Each structure stands twice: as C-alpha cells, then as structure tokens.
C-alpha cells in the first residue's frame, strides 16, 4: 500500500528523521532510476572539473550552511 502524493508531502513537511533522510531523498528523487537510465554519467560528471562560478558560489556558502560540519571545517578539506 503506497502513500498518495499529498501524504508524502505532508510527511516530508513534518520532517524526515535524520536516520531516514538519505534513503528518503534517494526514493523521492528516483536517483537509482536516473543512474540506471544514464550509465556512466555520474562517474563522468564526478570526475569533471566544476565551473569556477559555481565552485565559488558553493564555497562562499559552506560556512553559513555547515559551520560545524566535520567535512567542511577545514578549507580544502575532504568535503
């Protein structure tokens, strides 16, 4: 028995528990379907250099969005 779209929206707005967020986003975005429909694309994009303007925008915002996240504490860290 699946949930109707309205029920999914309501439950998402109430908050998805941290322990389930990664799986919920995968299911809601159909990421596996996208990976299956585009074999090799993720690896290609992951290995490509990002556009400088987007990298700068992301870097500017990291300290505001994730001030204490271990992946982003050190500039140039593994995050």
PDB file of N, CA, C and O in Angstrom:
ATOM      1  N   UNK A   1       0.843  -1.182   0.000  1.00  0.00           N
ATOM      2  CA  UNK A   1       0.000   0.000   0.000  1.00  0.00           C
ATOM      3  C   UNK A   1       0.889   1.246   0.000  1.00  0.00           C
ATOM      4  O   UNK A   1       1.588   1.494   0.982  1.00  0.00           O
ATOM      5  N   UNK A   2       0.877   2.012  -1.049  1.00  0.00           N
ATOM      6  CA  UNK A   2       1.715   3.200  -1.164  1.00  0.00           C
ATOM      7  C   UNK A   2       1.017   4.435  -0.641  1.00  0.00           C
ATOM      8  O   UNK A   2      -0.193   4.439  -0.417  1.00  0.00           O
ATOM      9  N   UNK A   3       1.781   5.461  -0.455  1.00  0.00           N
ATOM     10  CA  UNK A   3       1.243   6.735   0.006  1.00  0.00           C
ATOM     11  C   UNK A   3       0.869   7.602  -1.185  1.00  0.00           C
ATOM     12  O   UNK A   3       1.544   7.578  -2.214  1.00  0.00           O
ATOM     13  N   UNK A   4      -0.189   8.355  -1.048  1.00  0.00           N
ATOM     14  CA  UNK A   4      -0.564   9.326  -2.070  1.00  0.00           C
ATOM     15  C   UNK A   4       0.427  10.478  -2.015  1.00  0.00           C
ATOM     16  O   UNK A   4       1.079  10.697  -0.994  1.00  0.00           O
ATOM     17  N   UNK A   5       0.537  11.217  -3.121  1.00  0.00           N
ATOM     18  CA  UNK A   5       1.479  12.329  -3.205  1.00  0.00           C
ATOM     19  C   UNK A   5       1.256  13.325  -2.069  1.00  0.00           C
ATOM     20  O   UNK A   5       2.218  13.804  -1.470  1.00  0.00           O
ATOM     21  N   UNK A   6       0.014  13.634  -1.775  1.00  0.00           N
ATOM     22  CA  UNK A   6      -0.305  14.575  -0.698  1.00  0.00           C
ATOM     23  C   UNK A   6       0.195  14.084   0.655  1.00  0.00           C
ATOM     24  O   UNK A   6       0.676  14.870   1.471  1.00  0.00           O
ATOM     25  N   UNK A   7       0.076  12.777   0.886  1.00  0.00           N
ATOM     26  CA  UNK A   7       0.551  12.216   2.150  1.00  0.00           C
ATOM     27  C   UNK A   7       2.075  12.303   2.254  1.00  0.00           C
ATOM     28  O   UNK A   7       2.613  12.586   3.325  1.00  0.00           O
ATOM     29  N   UNK A   8       2.757  12.061   1.152  1.00  0.00           N
ATOM     30  CA  UNK A   8       4.218  12.147   1.141  1.00  0.00           C
ATOM     31  C   UNK A   8       4.646  13.581   1.429  1.00  0.00           C
ATOM     32  O   UNK A   8       5.546  13.807   2.238  1.00  0.00           O
ATOM     33  N   UNK A   9       4.005  14.561   0.771  1.00  0.00           N
ATOM     34  CA  UNK A   9       4.334  15.974   1.004  1.00  0.00           C
ATOM     35  C   UNK A   9       4.135  16.342   2.472  1.00  0.00           C
ATOM     36  O   UNK A   9       4.985  16.992   3.079  1.00  0.00           O
ATOM     37  N   UNK A  10       3.013  15.923   3.028  1.00  0.00           N
ATOM     38  CA  UNK A  10       2.704  16.243   4.421  1.00  0.00           C
ATOM     39  C   UNK A  10       3.743  15.647   5.357  1.00  0.00           C
ATOM     40  O   UNK A  10       4.209  16.317   6.279  1.00  0.00           O
ATOM     41  N   UNK A  11       4.105  14.398   5.126  1.00  0.00           N
ATOM     42  CA  UNK A  11       5.096  13.754   5.990  1.00  0.00           C
ATOM     43  C   UNK A  11       6.470  14.388   5.839  1.00  0.00           C
ATOM     44  O   UNK A  11       7.210  14.495   6.818  1.00  0.00           O
ATOM     45  N   UNK A  12       6.821  14.809   4.637  1.00  0.00           N
ATOM     46  CA  UNK A  12       8.108  15.488   4.424  1.00  0.00           C
ATOM     47  C   UNK A  12       8.128  16.831   5.139  1.00  0.00           C
ATOM     48  O   UNK A  12       9.136  17.205   5.738  1.00  0.00           O
ATOM     49  N   UNK A  13       7.020  17.552   5.078  1.00  0.00           N
ATOM     50  CA  UNK A  13       6.950  18.859   5.734  1.00  0.00           C
ATOM     51  C   UNK A  13       7.035  18.727   7.252  1.00  0.00           C
ATOM     52  O   UNK A  13       7.560  19.614   7.925  1.00  0.00           O
ATOM     53  N   UNK A  14       6.523  17.625   7.790  1.00  0.00           N
ATOM     54  CA  UNK A  14       6.609  17.391   9.230  1.00  0.00           C
ATOM     55  C   UNK A  14       8.039  17.079   9.640  1.00  0.00           C
ATOM     56  O   UNK A  14       8.412  17.243  10.802  1.00  0.00           O
ATOM     57  N   UNK A  15       8.833  16.633   8.684  1.00  0.00           N
ATOM     58  CA  UNK A  15      10.240  16.342   8.964  1.00  0.00           C
ATOM     59  C   UNK A  15      10.559  14.875   8.786  1.00  0.00           C
ATOM     60  O   UNK A  15       9.854  13.999   9.286  1.00  0.00           O
ATOM     61  N   UNK A  16      11.620  14.628   8.073  1.00  0.00           N
ATOM     62  CA  UNK A  16      12.086  13.263   7.871  1.00  0.00           C
ATOM     63  C   UNK A  16      13.191  13.026   8.896  1.00  0.00           C
ATOM     64  O   UNK A  16      14.144  13.802   8.963  1.00  0.00           O
ATOM     65  N   UNK A  17      13.078  11.972   9.691  1.00  0.00           N
ATOM     66  CA  UNK A  17      14.118  11.714  10.694  1.00  0.00           C
ATOM     67  C   UNK A  17      15.492  11.597  10.034  1.00  0.00           C
ATOM     68  O   UNK A  17      15.615  11.063   8.931  1.00  0.00           O
ATOM     69  N   UNK A  18      16.508  12.094  10.708  1.00  0.00           N
ATOM     70  CA  UNK A  18      17.872  12.076  10.178  1.00  0.00           C
ATOM     71  C   UNK A  18      18.288  10.695   9.709  1.00  0.00           C
ATOM     72  O   UNK A  18      18.965  10.555   8.690  1.00  0.00           O
ATOM     73  N   UNK A  19      17.888   9.687  10.444  1.00  0.00           N
ATOM     74  CA  UNK A  19      18.290   8.320  10.110  1.00  0.00           C
ATOM     75  C   UNK A  19      17.695   7.839   8.792  1.00  0.00           C
ATOM     76  O   UNK A  19      18.192   6.876   8.207  1.00  0.00           O
ATOM     77  N   UNK A  20      16.632   8.500   8.311  1.00  0.00           N
ATOM     78  CA  UNK A  20      15.965   8.078   7.078  1.00  0.00           C
ATOM     79  C   UNK A  20      16.140   9.049   5.915  1.00  0.00           C
ATOM     80  O   UNK A  20      15.709   8.755   4.800  1.00  0.00           O
ATOM     81  N   UNK A  21      16.768  10.206   6.157  1.00  0.00           N
ATOM     82  CA  UNK A  21      16.838  11.246   5.126  1.00  0.00           C
ATOM     83  C   UNK A  21      17.537  10.805   3.849  1.00  0.00           C
ATOM     84  O   UNK A  21      17.031  11.049   2.754  1.00  0.00           O
ATOM     85  N   UNK A  22      18.686  10.163   3.972  1.00  0.00           N
ATOM     86  CA  UNK A  22      19.425   9.763   2.769  1.00  0.00           C
ATOM     87  C   UNK A  22      18.580   8.834   1.911  1.00  0.00           C
ATOM     88  O   UNK A  22      18.495   9.015   0.697  1.00  0.00           O
ATOM     89  N   UNK A  23      17.966   7.862   2.522  1.00  0.00           N
ATOM     90  CA  UNK A  23      17.136   6.902   1.775  1.00  0.00           C
ATOM     91  C   UNK A  23      15.895   7.586   1.206  1.00  0.00           C
ATOM     92  O   UNK A  23      15.491   7.305   0.077  1.00  0.00           O
ATOM     93  N   UNK A  24      15.294   8.481   1.985  1.00  0.00           N
ATOM     94  CA  UNK A  24      14.098   9.187   1.510  1.00  0.00           C
ATOM     95  C   UNK A  24      14.414  10.011   0.267  1.00  0.00           C
ATOM     96  O   UNK A  24      13.655   9.988  -0.703  1.00  0.00           O
ATOM     97  N   UNK A  25      15.539  10.744   0.291  1.00  0.00           N
ATOM     98  CA  UNK A  25      15.899  11.556  -0.872  1.00  0.00           C
ATOM     99  C   UNK A  25      16.161  10.677  -2.086  1.00  0.00           C
ATOM    100  O   UNK A  25      15.783  11.032  -3.202  1.00  0.00           O
ATOM    101  N   UNK A  26      16.800   9.541  -1.880  1.00  0.00           N
ATOM    102  CA  UNK A  26      17.050   8.625  -2.997  1.00  0.00           C
ATOM    103  C   UNK A  26      15.735   8.154  -3.616  1.00  0.00           C
ATOM    104  O   UNK A  26      15.595   8.112  -4.838  1.00  0.00           O
ATOM    105  N   UNK A  27      14.784   7.805  -2.771  1.00  0.00           N
ATOM    106  CA  UNK A  27      13.494   7.319  -3.277  1.00  0.00           C
ATOM    107  C   UNK A  27      12.676   8.439  -3.912  1.00  0.00           C
ATOM    108  O   UNK A  27      12.109   8.261  -4.991  1.00  0.00           O
ATOM    109  N   UNK A  28      12.613   9.592  -3.249  1.00  0.00           N
ATOM    110  CA  UNK A  28      11.798  10.695  -3.756  1.00  0.00           C
ATOM    111  C   UNK A  28      12.354  11.293  -5.047  1.00  0.00           C
ATOM    112  O   UNK A  28      11.594  11.783  -5.882  1.00  0.00           O
ATOM    113  N   UNK A  29      13.672  11.255  -5.212  1.00  0.00           N
ATOM    114  CA  UNK A  29      14.281  11.817  -6.425  1.00  0.00           C
ATOM    115  C   UNK A  29      14.451  10.778  -7.529  1.00  0.00           C
ATOM    116  O   UNK A  29      14.847  11.117  -8.644  1.00  0.00           O
ATOM    117  N   UNK A  30      14.158   9.531  -7.230  1.00  0.00           N
ATOM    118  CA  UNK A  30      14.359   8.422  -8.177  1.00  0.00           C
ATOM    119  C   UNK A  30      15.801   8.402  -8.685  1.00  0.00           C
ATOM    120  O   UNK A  30      16.048   8.200  -9.874  1.00  0.00           O
ATOM    121  N   UNK A  31      16.737   8.610  -7.779  1.00  0.00           N
ATOM    122  CA  UNK A  31      18.144   8.665  -8.169  1.00  0.00           C
ATOM    123  C   UNK A  31      18.620   7.355  -8.792  1.00  0.00           C
ATOM    124  O   UNK A  31      19.419   7.372  -9.728  1.00  0.00           O
ATOM    125  N   UNK A  32      18.140   6.227  -8.287  1.00  0.00           N
ATOM    126  CA  UNK A  32      18.560   4.947  -8.867  1.00  0.00           C
ATOM    127  C   UNK A  32      18.052   4.816 -10.293  1.00  0.00           C
ATOM    128  O   UNK A  32      18.769   4.313 -11.158  1.00  0.00           O
ATOM    129  N   UNK A  33      16.839   5.255 -10.552  1.00  0.00           N
ATOM    130  CA  UNK A  33      16.295   5.232 -11.907  1.00  0.00           C
ATOM    131  C   UNK A  33      17.107   6.109 -12.851  1.00  0.00           C
ATOM    132  O   UNK A  33      17.351   5.737 -13.999  1.00  0.00           O
ATOM    133  N   UNK A  34      17.527   7.279 -12.359  1.00  0.00           N
ATOM    134  CA  UNK A  34      18.345   8.172 -13.169  1.00  0.00           C
ATOM    135  C   UNK A  34      19.717   7.566 -13.454  1.00  0.00           C
ATOM    136  O   UNK A  34      20.235   7.678 -14.565  1.00  0.00           O
ATOM    137  N   UNK A  35      20.302   6.923 -12.441  1.00  0.00           N
ATOM    138  CA  UNK A  35      21.592   6.254 -12.644  1.00  0.00           C
ATOM    139  C   UNK A  35      21.463   5.136 -13.675  1.00  0.00           C
ATOM    140  O   UNK A  35      22.307   4.992 -14.559  1.00  0.00           O
ATOM    141  N   UNK A  36      20.411   4.360 -13.551  1.00  0.00           N
ATOM    142  CA  UNK A  36      20.191   3.245 -14.481  1.00  0.00           C
ATOM    143  C   UNK A  36      19.955   3.731 -15.912  1.00  0.00           C
ATOM    144  O   UNK A  36      20.398   3.096 -16.868  1.00  0.00           O
ATOM    145  N   UNK A  37      19.254   4.861 -16.053  1.00  0.00           N
ATOM    146  CA  UNK A  37      18.928   5.390 -17.382  1.00  0.00           C
ATOM    147  C   UNK A  37      20.116   6.099 -18.041  1.00  0.00           C
ATOM    148  O   UNK A  37      20.117   6.330 -19.250  1.00  0.00           O
ATOM    149  N   UNK A  38      21.127   6.441 -17.234  1.00  0.00           N
ATOM    150  CA  UNK A  38      22.292   7.190 -17.743  1.00  0.00           C
ATOM    151  C   UNK A  38      23.590   6.534 -17.279  1.00  0.00           C
ATOM    152  O   UNK A  38      24.334   7.128 -16.499  1.00  0.00           O
ATOM    153  N   UNK A  39      23.871   5.319 -17.745  1.00  0.00           N
ATOM    154  CA  UNK A  39      25.059   4.618 -17.253  1.00  0.00           C
ATOM    155  C   UNK A  39      26.345   5.397 -17.538  1.00  0.00           C
ATOM    156  O   UNK A  39      26.562   5.883 -18.647  1.00  0.00           O
ATOM    157  N   UNK A  40      27.181   5.503 -16.518  1.00  0.00           N
ATOM    158  CA  UNK A  40      28.470   6.170 -16.656  1.00  0.00           C
ATOM    159  C   UNK A  40      28.435   7.680 -16.498  1.00  0.00           C
ATOM    160  O   UNK A  40      29.487   8.295 -16.325  1.00  0.00           O
ATOM    161  N   UNK A  41      27.265   8.297 -16.552  1.00  0.00           N
ATOM    162  CA  UNK A  41      27.177   9.755 -16.493  1.00  0.00           C
ATOM    163  C   UNK A  41      27.632  10.300 -15.140  1.00  0.00           C
ATOM    164  O   UNK A  41      28.349  11.300 -15.084  1.00  0.00           O
ATOM    165  N   UNK A  42      27.226   9.658 -14.065  1.00  0.00           N
ATOM    166  CA  UNK A  42      27.626  10.140 -12.738  1.00  0.00           C
ATOM    167  C   UNK A  42      29.146  10.155 -12.608  1.00  0.00           C
ATOM    168  O   UNK A  42      29.721  11.143 -12.150  1.00  0.00           O
ATOM    169  N   UNK A  43      29.794   9.073 -13.004  1.00  0.00           N
ATOM    170  CA  UNK A  43      31.241   8.989 -12.918  1.00  0.00           C
ATOM    171  C   UNK A  43      31.910  10.057 -13.791  1.00  0.00           C
ATOM    172  O   UNK A  43      32.915  10.650 -13.402  1.00  0.00           O
ATOM    173  N   UNK A  44      31.342  10.290 -14.965  1.00  0.00           N
ATOM    174  CA  UNK A  44      31.873  11.319 -15.864  1.00  0.00           C
ATOM    175  C   UNK A  44      31.775  12.705 -15.226  1.00  0.00           C
ATOM    176  O   UNK A  44      32.739  13.470 -15.232  1.00  0.00           O
ATOM    177  N   UNK A  45      30.598  13.019 -14.676  1.00  0.00           N
ATOM    178  CA  UNK A  45      30.399  14.330 -14.060  1.00  0.00           C
ATOM    179  C   UNK A  45      31.224  14.488 -12.788  1.00  0.00           C
ATOM    180  O   UNK A  45      31.750  15.564 -12.506  1.00  0.00           O
ATOM    181  N   UNK A  46      31.329  13.410 -12.027  1.00  0.00           N
ATOM    182  CA  UNK A  46      32.096  13.450 -10.785  1.00  0.00           C
ATOM    183  C   UNK A  46      33.580  13.727 -11.062  1.00  0.00           C
ATOM    184  O   UNK A  46      34.241  14.408 -10.278  1.00  0.00           O
ATOM    185  N   UNK A  47      34.089  13.210 -12.155  1.00  0.00           N
ATOM    186  CA  UNK A  47      35.493  13.398 -12.497  1.00  0.00           C
ATOM    187  C   UNK A  47      35.791  14.696 -13.219  1.00  0.00           C
ATOM    188  O   UNK A  47      36.954  15.078 -13.351  1.00  0.00           O
ATOM    189  N   UNK A  48      34.755  15.385 -13.690  1.00  0.00           N
ATOM    190  CA  UNK A  48      34.951  16.626 -14.449  1.00  0.00           C
ATOM    191  C   UNK A  48      35.214  17.802 -13.511  1.00  0.00           C
ATOM    192  O   UNK A  48      34.743  17.823 -12.375  1.00  0.00           O
ATOM    193  N   UNK A  49      35.962  18.763 -13.998  1.00  0.00           N
ATOM    194  CA  UNK A  49      36.188  19.989 -13.225  1.00  0.00           C
ATOM    195  C   UNK A  49      34.898  20.809 -13.219  1.00  0.00           C
ATOM    196  O   UNK A  49      34.210  20.904 -14.235  1.00  0.00           O
ATOM    197  N   UNK A  50      34.580  21.395 -12.077  1.00  0.00           N
ATOM    198  CA  UNK A  50      33.390  22.217 -11.983  1.00  0.00           C
ATOM    199  C   UNK A  50      33.622  23.599 -12.567  1.00  0.00           C
ATOM    200  O   UNK A  50      34.756  24.065 -12.675  1.00  0.00           O
ATOM    201  N   UNK A  51      32.520  24.249 -12.942  1.00  0.00           N
ATOM    202  CA  UNK A  51      32.630  25.622 -13.439  1.00  0.00           C
ATOM    203  C   UNK A  51      33.023  26.534 -12.280  1.00  0.00           C
ATOM    204  O   UNK A  51      32.438  26.461 -11.200  1.00  0.00           O
ATOM    205  N   UNK A  52      33.999  27.378 -12.503  1.00  0.00           N
ATOM    206  CA  UNK A  52      34.550  28.244 -11.456  1.00  0.00           C
ATOM    207  C   UNK A  52      33.465  29.052 -10.748  1.00  0.00           C
ATOM    208  O   UNK A  52      33.498  29.180  -9.524  1.00  0.00           O
ATOM    209  N   UNK A  53      32.500  29.603 -11.497  1.00  0.00           N
ATOM    210  CA  UNK A  53      31.474  30.454 -10.857  1.00  0.00           C
ATOM    211  C   UNK A  53      30.629  29.657  -9.863  1.00  0.00           C
ATOM    212  O   UNK A  53      30.234  30.191  -8.827  1.00  0.00           O
ATOM    213  N   UNK A  54      30.345  28.383 -10.165  1.00  0.00           N
ATOM    214  CA  UNK A  54      29.545  27.571  -9.247  1.00  0.00           C
ATOM    215  C   UNK A  54      30.383  27.135  -8.052  1.00  0.00           C
ATOM    216  O   UNK A  54      29.887  27.093  -6.926  1.00  0.00           O
ATOM    217  N   UNK A  55      31.634  26.816  -8.289  1.00  0.00           N
ATOM    218  CA  UNK A  55      32.515  26.432  -7.186  1.00  0.00           C
ATOM    219  C   UNK A  55      32.673  27.585  -6.201  1.00  0.00           C
ATOM    220  O   UNK A  55      32.663  27.373  -4.988  1.00  0.00           O
ATOM    221  N   UNK A  56      32.819  28.796  -6.713  1.00  0.00           N
ATOM    222  CA  UNK A  56      32.953  29.964  -5.846  1.00  0.00           C
ATOM    223  C   UNK A  56      31.672  30.213  -5.045  1.00  0.00           C
ATOM    224  O   UNK A  56      31.729  30.532  -3.857  1.00  0.00           O
ATOM    225  N   UNK A  57      30.535  30.066  -5.694  1.00  0.00           N
ATOM    226  CA  UNK A  57      29.250  30.272  -5.001  1.00  0.00           C
ATOM    227  C   UNK A  57      29.063  29.240  -3.893  1.00  0.00           C
ATOM    228  O   UNK A  57      28.613  29.578  -2.798  1.00  0.00           O
ATOM    229  N   UNK A  58      29.399  28.012  -4.169  1.00  0.00           N
ATOM    230  CA  UNK A  58      29.260  26.948  -3.164  1.00  0.00           C
ATOM    231  C   UNK A  58      30.223  27.196  -2.011  1.00  0.00           C
ATOM    232  O   UNK A  58      29.840  27.104  -0.845  1.00  0.00           O
ATOM    233  N   UNK A  59      31.459  27.507  -2.334  1.00  0.00           N
ATOM    234  CA  UNK A  59      32.463  27.726  -1.297  1.00  0.00           C
ATOM    235  C   UNK A  59      32.097  28.889  -0.378  1.00  0.00           C
ATOM    236  O   UNK A  59      32.323  28.821   0.830  1.00  0.00           O
ATOM    237  N   UNK A  60      31.527  29.969  -0.952  1.00  0.00           N
ATOM    238  CA  UNK A  60      31.103  31.120  -0.152  1.00  0.00           C
ATOM    239  C   UNK A  60      30.035  30.735   0.854  1.00  0.00           C
ATOM    240  O   UNK A  60      29.994  31.275   1.959  1.00  0.00           O
ATOM    241  N   UNK A  61      29.178  29.813   0.479  1.00  0.00           N
ATOM    242  CA  UNK A  61      28.020  29.479   1.293  1.00  0.00           C
ATOM    243  C   UNK A  61      28.274  28.346   2.288  1.00  0.00           C
ATOM    244  O   UNK A  61      27.485  28.172   3.217  1.00  0.00           O
ATOM    245  N   UNK A  62      29.331  27.582   2.128  1.00  0.00           N
ATOM    246  CA  UNK A  62      29.566  26.435   3.003  1.00  0.00           C
ATOM    247  C   UNK A  62      29.621  26.809   4.480  1.00  0.00           C
ATOM    248  O   UNK A  62      29.011  26.138   5.311  1.00  0.00           O
ATOM    249  N   UNK A  63      30.343  27.867   4.811  1.00  0.00           N
ATOM    250  CA  UNK A  63      30.481  28.224   6.226  1.00  0.00           C
ATOM    251  C   UNK A  63      29.156  28.676   6.832  1.00  0.00           C
ATOM    252  O   UNK A  63      28.961  28.565   8.043  1.00  0.00           O
ATOM    253  N   UNK A  64      28.252  29.180   6.011  1.00  0.00           N
ATOM    254  CA  UNK A  64      26.934  29.589   6.522  1.00  0.00           C
ATOM    255  C   UNK A  64      26.012  28.392   6.701  1.00  0.00           C
ATOM    256  O   UNK A  64      25.266  28.311   7.677  1.00  0.00           O
ATOM    257  N   UNK A  65      26.070  27.469   5.758  1.00  0.00           N
ATOM    258  CA  UNK A  65      25.170  26.321   5.804  1.00  0.00           C
ATOM    259  C   UNK A  65      25.658  25.214   6.745  1.00  0.00           C
ATOM    260  O   UNK A  65      24.860  24.548   7.405  1.00  0.00           O
ATOM    261  N   UNK A  66      26.965  25.034   6.794  1.00  0.00           N
ATOM    262  CA  UNK A  66      27.524  23.935   7.580  1.00  0.00           C
ATOM    263  C   UNK A  66      28.683  24.429   8.449  1.00  0.00           C
ATOM    264  O   UNK A  66      29.811  23.970   8.271  1.00  0.00           O
ATOM    265  N   UNK A  67      28.439  25.344   9.378  1.00  0.00           N
ATOM    266  CA  UNK A  67      29.546  25.933  10.132  1.00  0.00           C
ATOM    267  C   UNK A  67      30.331  24.935  10.984  1.00  0.00           C
ATOM    268  O   UNK A  67      31.509  25.160  11.258  1.00  0.00           O
ATOM    269  N   UNK A  68      29.711  23.858  11.400  1.00  0.00           N
ATOM    270  CA  UNK A  68      30.387  22.914  12.288  1.00  0.00           C
ATOM    271  C   UNK A  68      30.487  21.507  11.709  1.00  0.00           C
ATOM    272  O   UNK A  68      30.892  20.577  12.406  1.00  0.00           O
ATOM    273  N   UNK A  69      30.120  21.345  10.442  1.00  0.00           N
ATOM    274  CA  UNK A  69      30.156  20.017   9.835  1.00  0.00           C
ATOM    275  C   UNK A  69      31.598  19.595   9.615  1.00  0.00           C
ATOM    276  O   UNK A  69      32.393  20.344   9.048  1.00  0.00           O
ATOM    277  N   UNK A  70      31.933  18.395  10.066  1.00  0.00           N
ATOM    278  CA  UNK A  70      33.328  17.931  10.018  1.00  0.00           C
ATOM    279  C   UNK A  70      33.916  17.892   8.610  1.00  0.00           C
ATOM    280  O   UNK A  70      35.130  18.019   8.450  1.00  0.00           O
ATOM    281  N   UNK A  71      33.081  17.720   7.594  1.00  0.00           N
ATOM    282  CA  UNK A  71      33.598  17.650   6.220  1.00  0.00           C
ATOM    283  C   UNK A  71      33.995  19.026   5.687  1.00  0.00           C
ATOM    284  O   UNK A  71      34.766  19.120   4.732  1.00  0.00           O
ATOM    285  N   UNK A  72      33.474  20.093   6.295  1.00  0.00           N
ATOM    286  CA  UNK A  72      33.694  21.425   5.744  1.00  0.00           C
ATOM    287  C   UNK A  72      34.410  22.376   6.705  1.00  0.00           C
ATOM    288  O   UNK A  72      34.531  23.564   6.407  1.00  0.00           O
ATOM    289  N   UNK A  73      34.879  21.892   7.829  1.00  0.00           N
ATOM    290  CA  UNK A  73      35.542  22.760   8.804  1.00  0.00           C
ATOM    291  C   UNK A  73      36.852  23.304   8.245  1.00  0.00           C
ATOM    292  O   UNK A  73      37.114  24.504   8.330  1.00  0.00           O
ATOM    293  N   UNK A  74      37.675  22.426   7.674  1.00  0.00           N
ATOM    294  CA  UNK A  74      38.974  22.861   7.136  1.00  0.00           C
ATOM    295  C   UNK A  74      38.807  23.287   5.679  1.00  0.00           C
ATOM    296  O   UNK A  74      38.217  22.560   4.879  1.00  0.00           O
ATOM    297  N   UNK A  75      39.324  24.454   5.341  1.00  0.00           N
ATOM    298  CA  UNK A  75      39.278  24.915   3.946  1.00  0.00           C
ATOM    299  C   UNK A  75      40.090  23.950   3.094  1.00  0.00           C
ATOM    300  O   UNK A  75      41.242  23.656   3.411  1.00  0.00           O
ATOM    301  N   UNK A  76      39.493  23.458   2.018  1.00  0.00           N
ATOM    302  CA  UNK A  76      40.160  22.475   1.175  1.00  0.00           C
ATOM    303  C   UNK A  76      40.100  21.070   1.756  1.00  0.00           C
ATOM    304  O   UNK A  76      40.791  20.169   1.281  1.00  0.00           O
ATOM    305  N   UNK A  77      39.268  20.878   2.793  1.00  0.00           N
ATOM    306  CA  UNK A  77      39.129  19.570   3.415  1.00  0.00           C
ATOM    307  C   UNK A  77      38.437  18.590   2.485  1.00  0.00           C
ATOM    308  O   UNK A  77      38.123  18.927   1.343  1.00  0.00           O
ATOM    309  N   UNK A  78      38.200  17.385   2.968  1.00  0.00           N
ATOM    310  CA  UNK A  78      37.661  16.350   2.073  1.00  0.00           C
ATOM    311  C   UNK A  78      36.212  16.569   1.706  1.00  0.00           C
ATOM    312  O   UNK A  78      35.692  15.836   0.864  1.00  0.00           O
ATOM    313  N   UNK A  79      35.529  17.544   2.296  1.00  0.00           N
ATOM    314  CA  UNK A  79      34.154  17.831   1.917  1.00  0.00           C
ATOM    315  C   UNK A  79      34.091  18.617   0.643  1.00  0.00           C
ATOM    316  O   UNK A  79      33.002  18.947   0.174  1.00  0.00           O
TER     317      UNK A  79
END
